[in-house]
Structure formats: structure tokens, C-alpha cells
Amino acid sequence: MKSILQTGSGLPFRASLIVLGLSLSSGLYAAESALEAAYKKAGADKVKTLEYTGAGKWYQFGQSPAPGTAWPAFEVKSYSASINFDNQSARTQQTRLQIVEPNRERPVPVEQKPDQYVNGSVAWNLAAPQGSAPGTPAVPQAQPAAVEERQAEIWTTPHGFLKAAQSNHAVTNKKGDATLVEFSQQKYKYQGVINSKGELEQVKTWIDNPILGDTLVEVNYSQYKDFNGTRFPGKIVKIQGGSPVLDITVNQVKTNQPVDLAVPADVKNNPSPAVAVTSTELAPGVHYLQGGSHHSLAVEQKDHVVVIEAPLNEARSVAVIAKVKELIPNKPITHLINSHQHFDHSGGLRTYVDAGATIVTHELNKPFYEKAWQQARTINPDKLAGSKKSAKFQTFKDKLVLSDGQRPIEIHSIAGNGHNDAFALIYLPKEKILVEADAFTPPAPNAPAPTSVNPFSKNLYENINRLKLDVAQIAPLHGRLVQLKDLESFISTNTASN
């Protein structure tokens, strides 16, 4: 019997372990060296601020025209980002115009110029108040729900990622010619790939979304070139929720220019405004719940309550549920009617599932919600993640009536509307109240007449006539309470552009 174990290669087992250890150490050292080399090549240690501009396409996350399809595209005439790494602050600006898809009617595109900021744990936009007349001056508006995503935009840039990797003691591994880099920053996980040229070519991170839970954000970098002494990718493609959200060609890069993005006083004093829910009783037992950018309704039936729309997020739903209990005590909320799957109109649905309500939605939305709600929710667990209750659905294709024998609630599909393919209006026949979202958002009372007919609104009016609905009031889920004549006036504009 041999006193020393032999390996298949004839080497003593102890010697093989030494060789293996040296090999692993060499690989680890090579990976660490690759990260250090990429850090130095990018000049990440010297870059305090970064500014880059470009053009290409932007895609509106969460606003697909049909469940499970890609986000709608916009042509971006100009895109600029300004970042101060030391202050963890950034500003992004765009000039963009929506691309109307073939065979889909949309309003005549209007140029948009969003101006968005973050500084540490505070985010804000500079924009005119929602619903204001054209020409209204822009004012700072707190955007607490945007902090997470905007901070991720800082640390997924090549310089930001390499800085964060160094300061957060990243783990590195070799995979062929590439180096894999992984670290955590606070509760967020980051992964990156450095290619054989020492260029960061991909970054992944995960952020929370009320619909999708832990949502992968993947940024791919290519076509690196020298921009006045700074190596930076000429092409940036960002994917979020499985579809592109940004695809730009970079045309200019500057470093270490002054980037001072102080938080405006009004936002600093109230960075996360309390959720406000106000109520107007449209008819006995019918409550119009406003107080923010998105509205809901509570409709009292014989022994329960039906809520129409669960927008935005859990905080909004919790506040609306509390208001409903205040207005209609001792009656449970048994149903939540969902107008469509756009994320700003469905972000609060899970809260109602946790509360035991049945989700009433178009049949095309059910598989989308079921799949989305199965995703992990470790970053910001909501109530449903804790209770793990199963969702109950009641779906429809064309029409559904929820009735207690006294007050029927009709849900109709809005047929042929370019805004969404699984789109509902809600009608209370006894009260002659129509409820809708996005098909018609009433303008400010003194706003100029539109220069072209909005096809979403025209289609809504056609559906009202097709269904023979006797409408007195329209309670939109954006904007103000109006009458049917206001919709008729809104779509009466005729111009040469039509």
C-alpha cells in the first residue's frame, strides 16, 4: 500500500492540492487585478463628476399597450445626465417625442422635456403642476418613489459602478476572458462584467416595483471610445422589466465640471409628502376619492363595498382603504375593479388582495398579474408578501355586472381604444355616473382648446354611444369631475391635422 495517495496524473494528492490552491489564488488575483485595472483605466479615482449627452430612444416603463408587450417607444432628440458621485446626486433631462406604432391610434405626439433630480435620499422633478394650463411655470415636485431608481442610475454608470465596487469590497471571479464583479450597496445587489479590454460591458442590479417586485435592471455598454481624455461607452442600452427602457448613442462626455444639485427648499422641508385622500359624495353611497394625481371611487352596496381602481402603490391603497372604512364603516371591501394594467393604475392591487378583496379585471390581465406577483419581493416586502394570500380574480371579456339587487355596477370593455387592449370603463346606471381612466383626462377649466382630436377620448364617446349609456357625470381617474357635455366639447375640435 502506498503511503502517499496518488492522483490520476501521478502527482501526490498533497501536491495536487497545492497546485489547485495556487491555481485558484492565481485566478482570484487575476480577477482582482482586472477590477483594479478597469478602475484605473476609467480614471474612476479621479472622476468626481460626470456629464454625458446623447440621442436615441426611450421607452415608457410600465405603460405597454397590451399586457406582457414591450414598453412604448419615444424618439429622444437629446439626452443629458449630470452626476456628482461624492454627493450621490444626479440630474437627467430629455427632449423626446412618442413614436406612434403602426395600426394603433394615439394622440398627436407632443414634445416632452422631463427634468429629473436626485440627491441622496431625496428625489424631485421640475415640472408644471399636473392639470395646469400650458405655459404654467415649472416648480419642484417631490418624487419619493423615484429615489431608488435614480440612485441606481448613478451606480450603474461605468465610473459609478467601479467606484462602488472598490468601496464595497467587491467579490471578483474570472470566467474565460471576462471578470465577474459582485457587491452589495446597502440592500441593493450589483453585478458587473469586465471584458478582456478592461471595459465594463454590463451591469445588473435589482430595484423594487409595486407590480413586479424585485425588478432586474440591466445596462449594457459598448463601443468605448475616447471623449476628450475620458474612456466612455459610445452606446448605452438599458433593459428593465424584460424590455428596453433606454437605447442611446453618446456624443459628448465631460468630467469634473461643477455639478451642484442642491435640494430645493420646498422639497427639502417635505421630501415625502403624506398621502392625502379627500372625498366627494357624488350620490348617496358613491364616494369620489381624490387628493393626488390618481383617483378611486368607493361604491356602497347592500352589505359590502366595491372600490374602483388601486393606483400607484401600497401607500396609496392603505390610505384609500382607511378612508373607505371611515366613510362606510362596518362593511368589508369585497371587490376591487381595475381599469387596466398600466403600472400607475395597478400598483396598489396587491394591497387589496391582502385585504381579501376579489380583483375584477379584463381577462387578458389575469395571467399577467399572476406571473408578475409570483416574483420575489425581498427589497421592499409588501403586505401580501407577508400574508402570502392567493389572489382571487373575477374576469370579463366584454361586460360584467356586480349587483346586490339594488345598485348594479356595470363594467364594460372599451373596444378599439389605442391606449390599451384590455381597457375598462365602469358605469353606475342608477346614478348615471361613468368612471374611466386615461381615455379622457379633462383639461384645466381655462385651458386652450386642443388643436387636434384625442382619439382615446373620441373612442370613449363612441363606446358610450355603442353601449347606449345614459351618462350625466364623468368621474375620471385623473383630473376633475365633469359632465358628458365636457367630453363632447373636448372631441369636437377639428383641424387640418386630422
C-alpha positions in Angstrom: 0.0 0.0 0.0 1.3 3.5 -1.0 1.8 5.8 2.0 1.0 8.8 -0.2 -2.2 8.9 -2.2 -1.7 9.3 -5.9 -3.9 11.3 -8.3 -4.8 10.3 -11.9 -1.9 12.4 -13.1 0.6 10.6 -11.0 1.1 13.6 -8.6 0.8 13.0 -4.9 -2.6 14.2 -3.6 -1.0 16.7 -1.3 0.9 18.2 -4.2 -2.3 18.4 -6.3 -4.0 20.3 -3.6 -1.1 22.8 -3.6 -1.3 23.1 -7.4 -5.1 23.6 -7.1 -4.6 26.2 -4.4 -2.1 28.1 -6.4 -4.4 28.0 -9.5 -7.3 29.3 -7.5 -5.2 32.0 -5.9 -3.8 33.0 -9.4 -7.4 33.2 -10.7 -8.5 35.3 -7.8 -5.5 37.6 -8.1 -6.2 37.9 -11.8 -9.8 38.9 -11.2 -8.8 41.4 -8.5 -6.2 42.8 -10.9 -8.7 43.1 -13.7 -11.0 45.1 -11.4 -8.2 47.4 -10.3 -7.0 47.8 -13.9 -10.5 48.7 -15.1 -10.8 51.2 -12.2 -7.6 52.9 -13.2 -8.3 52.7 -17.0 -11.6 54.5 -16.5 -9.9 57.0 -14.2 -12.6 56.4 -11.7 -10.5 57.5 -8.8 -10.0 61.0 -10.4 -13.6 61.5 -11.7 -15.7 63.4 -9.2 -18.5 64.5 -11.6 -19.6 63.0 -14.9 -21.7 64.6 -17.6 -22.7 62.9 -20.8 -25.1 63.6 -23.6 -26.6 61.6 -26.5 -29.7 60.8 -28.5 -31.7 57.7 -29.4 -34.8 56.1 -27.9 -36.5 56.0 -24.5 -39.3 53.5 -23.6 -42.1 54.2 -21.1 -41.7 51.6 -18.4 -45.0 50.1 -17.2 -47.1 51.5 -20.0 -47.3 48.7 -22.5 -50.4 48.9 -24.8 -51.3 45.3 -24.0 -50.3 43.0 -21.1 -46.9 41.5 -21.5 -45.8 43.5 -24.5 -42.8 45.9 -24.8 -42.9 49.4 -23.4 -43.9 52.1 -25.9 -41.1 53.9 -27.7 -40.1 57.6 -27.8 -37.6 59.2 -30.1 -35.1 61.1 -28.0 -33.7 64.2 -29.7 -31.4 65.0 -26.7 -30.5 63.2 -23.5 -28.2 64.5 -20.8 -27.1 63.2 -17.5 -25.1 65.1 -14.8 -23.8 63.2 -11.8 -21.9 64.2 -8.7 -20.6 60.9 -7.2 -19.4 62.4 -3.9 -22.9 63.9 -3.2 -24.8 61.0 -4.7 -26.7 63.4 -6.8 -27.8 63.4 -10.4 -29.9 65.2 -13.0 -31.3 63.8 -16.2 -33.0 65.8 -19.0 -34.6 64.6 -22.2 -36.3 66.1 -25.2 -38.5 63.3 -26.6 -41.5 62.6 -28.8 -43.6 59.4 -28.8 -43.4 57.1 -31.7 -46.9 56.0 -32.8 -47.0 52.3 -33.6 -48.4 51.0 -36.8 -52.1 50.2 -36.6 -52.6 52.0 -33.3 -54.3 55.3 -32.8 -52.7 57.7 -30.4 -53.0 61.4 -29.8 -50.7 63.6 -31.9 -47.4 63.4 -30.1 -46.4 66.4 -28.1 -42.7 67.1 -27.3 -41.9 66.3 -23.7 -39.0 67.7 -21.7 -38.7 65.9 -18.4 -36.2 67.3 -15.9 -35.5 64.9 -13.0 -33.2 65.0 -10.0 -32.0 63.0 -7.0 -29.7 64.0 -4.1 -29.1 61.2 -1.6 -32.5 60.1 -0.3 -34.4 62.9 -1.9 -35.8 63.0 -5.5 -37.8 65.6 -7.3 -38.9 66.8 -10.7 -39.0 70.3 -12.1 -42.4 70.5 -13.9 -45.6 72.4 -14.1 -48.3 71.1 -11.7 -50.4 68.3 -13.2 -53.5 69.5 -14.9 -52.3 73.1 -15.2 -52.7 75.2 -18.3 -50.0 75.3 -20.9 -47.3 77.9 -20.0 -47.6 77.4 -16.3 -44.1 77.8 -14.7 -42.3 74.6 -13.6 -41.9 74.1 -9.9 -40.0 71.5 -7.8 -42.2 68.4 -7.0 -41.0 65.8 -4.6 -40.8 62.2 -6.1 -40.1 59.9 -3.1 -41.0 56.8 -5.1 -38.2 57.6 -7.7 -35.2 57.7 -5.2 -34.3 54.1 -5.6 -34.3 54.0 -9.4 -32.4 57.3 -9.7 -29.7 56.3 -7.3 -29.4 53.0 -9.3 -28.8 55.2 -12.4 -25.8 56.7 -10.6 -24.2 53.5 -9.6 -24.8 51.6 -12.8 -22.7 54.1 -14.8 -19.2 52.7 -15.6 -17.5 55.2 -13.2 -20.2 54.8 -10.6 -20.1 51.0 -10.6 -16.3 50.9 -10.4 -16.2 53.4 -7.5 -18.9 51.4 -5.7 -17.2 48.1 -6.3 -14.0 49.4 -4.7 -15.7 50.9 -1.7 -18.0 47.9 -1.1 -15.2 45.3 -1.2 -16.5 43.6 -4.3 -16.0 39.9 -4.9 -14.4 39.1 -8.3 -14.1 35.9 -10.3 -12.7 35.0 -13.7 -15.0 33.5 -16.3 -13.0 32.9 -19.5 -11.6 36.2 -20.6 -14.2 38.2 -18.6 -14.1 39.2 -14.9 -17.3 39.0 -12.9 -17.7 41.6 -10.2 -20.3 41.4 -7.4 -21.1 43.5 -4.4 -23.9 44.9 -2.3 -24.5 48.5 -1.5 -27.0 48.9 1.4 -29.8 46.5 0.4 -29.1 46.5 -3.3 -27.1 43.9 -5.1 -24.9 44.8 -8.1 -23.2 42.5 -10.6 -20.9 43.6 -13.4 -18.9 42.1 -16.3 -15.5 43.5 -17.3 -14.3 42.3 -20.7 -10.7 41.4 -21.7 -10.1 45.0 -22.7 -10.7 46.2 -19.2 -14.0 47.8 -20.1 -17.2 47.4 -18.1 -19.6 46.0 -20.6 -22.6 45.0 -18.4 -24.2 46.0 -15.0 -27.1 44.4 -13.3 -29.0 45.5 -10.2 -32.4 45.0 -8.8 -34.9 47.6 -7.6 -38.4 47.4 -6.1 -41.5 47.8 -8.2 -45.1 47.6 -6.8 -46.2 45.3 -9.7 -43.0 43.3 -10.5 -41.4 43.1 -7.1 -37.6 42.7 -7.3 -37.1 44.1 -10.8 -33.9 43.4 -12.8 -32.3 46.5 -14.3 -29.6 45.5 -16.9 -27.4 48.1 -18.5 -25.1 47.1 -21.5 -22.2 49.2 -22.6 -20.3 49.0 -25.9 -18.4 51.0 -28.5 -16.0 52.5 -25.9 -14.0 55.5 -27.2 -12.0 58.4 -26.0 -14.1 61.5 -25.2 -11.5 64.3 -24.6 -9.4 62.0 -22.4 -12.2 60.0 -20.8 -12.9 56.4 -21.9 -16.6 56.0 -22.0 -19.1 53.8 -23.9 -20.5 55.2 -27.1 -23.6 53.0 -26.8 -25.8 52.5 -23.8 -28.8 50.1 -23.8 -30.8 49.7 -20.6 -33.4 46.9 -20.0 -35.9 46.9 -17.2 -38.7 44.5 -16.6 -37.6 42.4 -19.5 -37.8 45.1 -22.2 -35.6 48.1 -23.3 -36.2 51.4 -21.5 -33.2 53.3 -23.0 -31.1 53.0 -26.1 -28.8 56.0 -26.8 -25.7 56.8 -28.7 -23.4 59.0 -26.6 -22.0 62.1 -28.4 -20.2 64.0 -25.6 -18.6 63.3 -22.2 -17.2 65.8 -19.6 -15.7 65.1 -16.2 -15.0 67.2 -13.2 -17.2 70.1 -14.2 -19.3 71.8 -11.5 -22.4 69.7 -10.8 -24.3 71.4 -7.9 -27.7 69.9 -7.4 -29.0 71.3 -4.1 -32.4 70.1 -2.9 -35.0 72.9 -3.3 -36.2 74.3 0.0 -39.8 73.2 -0.5 -38.7 69.7 -1.3 -36.2 69.6 1.5 -38.8 70.6 4.0 -41.2 67.9 2.8 -39.3 65.3 0.8 -42.0 62.6 1.2 -45.5 64.2 1.3 -48.1 62.4 3.2 -50.7 60.5 1.1 -53.8 62.6 1.0 -57.3 61.2 0.3 -60.2 63.5 0.0 -63.8 62.5 -0.6 -66.7 64.0 -2.6 -70.1 62.2 -2.4 -71.4 62.0 -5.9 -74.6 60.2 -4.9 -75.7 58.5 -1.6 -73.1 55.8 -1.0 -70.9 56.8 -4.0 -67.7 58.5 -2.9 -65.1 60.1 -5.3 -61.7 59.6 -3.6 -59.2 62.2 -4.8 -56.3 64.1 -3.2 -53.5 63.1 -5.5 -52.6 62.5 -9.2 -54.8 59.4 -9.4 -58.3 58.8 -8.0 -60.5 56.0 -6.9 -64.2 55.5 -6.1 -66.0 53.7 -3.3 -69.4 52.3 -4.1 -71.5 51.1 -1.2 -73.7 48.1 -1.9 -76.1 46.3 0.4 -73.7 44.5 2.7 -70.3 45.4 1.3 -68.2 48.0 -0.6 -66.7 47.9 -4.1 -63.7 50.1 -4.8 -62.8 51.2 -8.3 -59.1 51.5 -9.0 -56.0 50.8 -6.9 -53.4 53.2 -8.4 -49.7 53.8 -7.7 -48.6 51.7 -4.7 -49.3 50.2 -1.4 -49.1 53.5 0.5 -51.9 54.9 -1.7 -54.1 51.8 -1.2 -53.6 51.8 2.5 -54.7 55.4 2.7 -57.7 54.8 0.4 -58.8 51.7 2.4 -58.6 53.7 5.6 -60.8 56.5 4.1 -63.3 53.9 2.9 -63.6 52.5 6.4 -64.1 56.0 7.7 -66.9 56.8 5.2 -68.6 53.4 5.2 -67.9 51.6 8.5 -68.7 48.0 9.2 -68.9 46.9 5.6 -66.0 45.0 4.0 -64.4 45.8 0.7 -65.1 42.7 -1.3 -64.2 43.8 -4.8 -61.6 46.0 -6.4 -62.3 46.9 -10.1 -59.1 47.5 -12.1 -59.4 49.7 -15.3 -56.2 48.4 -17.0 -52.8 47.0 -16.3 -50.7 50.2 -16.7 -48.5 50.3 -13.6 -49.7 53.7 -12.4 -53.2 52.2 -12.3 -52.4 48.8 -10.9 -49.6 49.4 -8.4 -51.9 49.2 -5.4 -53.8 46.0 -6.3 -51.8 43.6 -4.1 -52.8 45.5 -1.0 -56.5 44.7 -1.8 -55.6 41.1 -2.4 -54.1 41.0 1.1 -57.3 42.7 2.4 -59.3 39.8 1.0 -60.9 41.6 -2.0 -61.5 39.9 -5.4 -59.8 41.7 -8.3 -62.1 42.4 -11.1 -60.2 42.9 -14.4 -60.2 42.2 -18.1 -59.4 38.5 -18.8 -56.2 39.5 -20.6 -54.8 41.0 -17.4 -55.2 38.0 -15.1 -52.2 35.9 -16.4 -50.1 39.0 -16.4 -50.8 39.7 -12.8 -50.5 36.1 -11.7 -47.0 35.9 -13.3 -45.8 39.3 -12.0 -47.0 38.6 -8.5 -45.0 35.4 -8.3 -41.7 37.3 -8.4 -39.5 37.7 -5.4 -40.1 40.7 -3.1 -37.1 40.9 -0.9 -36.1 44.5 -1.3 -39.3 46.1 -0.1 -41.7 43.3 1.0 -45.4 44.4 0.9 -48.3 43.2 3.0 -49.1 40.4 0.5 -45.5 39.2 0.6 -46.0 38.7 4.4 -49.5 37.1 4.3 -48.9 35.1 1.1 -52.6 35.1 0.4 -53.8 33.8 -3.0 -55.3 36.3 -5.4 -58.9 35.9 -6.3 -60.0 37.1 -9.7 -63.3 37.8 -11.5 -62.6 38.5 -15.1 -64.7 39.6 -18.1 -64.2 40.0 -21.8 -67.0 42.4 -22.9 -69.2 43.1 -19.9 -69.7 42.2 -16.2 -72.3 43.4 -13.7 -71.7 43.4 -10.0 -75.1 43.7 -8.4 -76.6 43.4 -4.9 -80.1 43.6 -6.2 -80.3 47.3 -5.5 -77.3 49.1 -7.0 -75.8 47.5 -10.1 -72.2 48.3 -11.2 -71.5 47.7 -14.9 -68.0 47.0 -16.2 -67.6 47.3 -19.9 -64.6 46.7 -22.2 -63.6 49.9 -24.1 -63.5 48.4 -27.5 -60.9 49.5 -30.0 -59.1 52.1 -27.9 -55.5 52.7 -28.8 -54.4 53.4 -25.2 -54.8 49.8 -24.1 -56.1 46.5 -25.4 -57.6 45.3 -22.0 -59.3 48.5 -21.0 -62.5 49.0 -18.9 -65.0 51.7 -18.1 -67.3 51.5 -15.1 -70.9 52.7 -15.2 -73.4 53.2 -12.5 -76.8 53.2 -14.3 -79.0 54.4 -11.5 -76.7 57.4 -10.8 -75.7 57.9 -14.5 -72.0 58.1 -13.5 -69.3 57.0 -15.8 -65.8 56.2 -14.4 -62.8 55.9 -16.7 -59.0 56.3 -16.7 -56.8 57.8 -19.4 -59.3 57.7 -22.2 -60.4 61.2 -21.2 -58.5 63.4 -18.8 -60.4 66.7 -18.5 -58.1 69.7 -19.1 -58.0 72.7 -16.7 -61.1 74.8 -16.9 -59.4 77.7 -18.6 -57.0 75.7 -20.8 -56.9 76.5 -24.5 -59.0 74.2 -26.8 -57.0 71.2 -28.1 -55.5 71.6 -31.6 -56.4 68.1 -32.6 -58.9 65.4 -31.6 -57.7 63.0 -29.0 -58.5 59.5 -30.4 -58.7 58.0 -27.0 -61.4 60.4 -26.0 -63.2 60.1 -29.3 -63.2 56.3 -29.0 -64.6 56.6 -25.4 -67.5 58.7 -26.7 -68.1 56.2 -29.4 -68.2 53.4 -26.9 -70.7 55.3 -24.7 -73.0 55.6 -27.7 -72.4 52.0 -28.7 -73.3 50.7 -25.3 -76.2 53.2 -25.0 -75.1 54.5 -21.7 -77.1 57.4 -20.3 -74.2 59.5 -18.8 -74.7 62.6 -16.7 -71.4 62.8 -14.9 -67.9 61.5 -15.7 -65.7 60.8 -12.7 -62.2 60.4 -14.4 -59.4 58.7 -12.5 -57.2 61.6 -13.4 -58.4 65.2 -13.3 -61.7 66.8 -12.3 -65.4 65.8 -12.2 -67.1 66.8 -15.4 -70.3 66.2 -17.4 -70.8 64.4 -20.7 -71.0 67.7 -22.5 -67.4 68.4 -21.5 -66.3 65.2 -23.3 -68.4 66.2 -26.3 -66.8 69.6 -26.4 -63.3 68.1 -26.0 -63.7 65.9 -29.0 -65.4 68.5 -31.2 -62.2 70.1 -32.3 -61.5 69.7 -36.0 -58.3 70.8 -37.6 -56.4 70.2 -40.8 -54.0 67.8 -38.9 -56.9 65.3 -38.5 
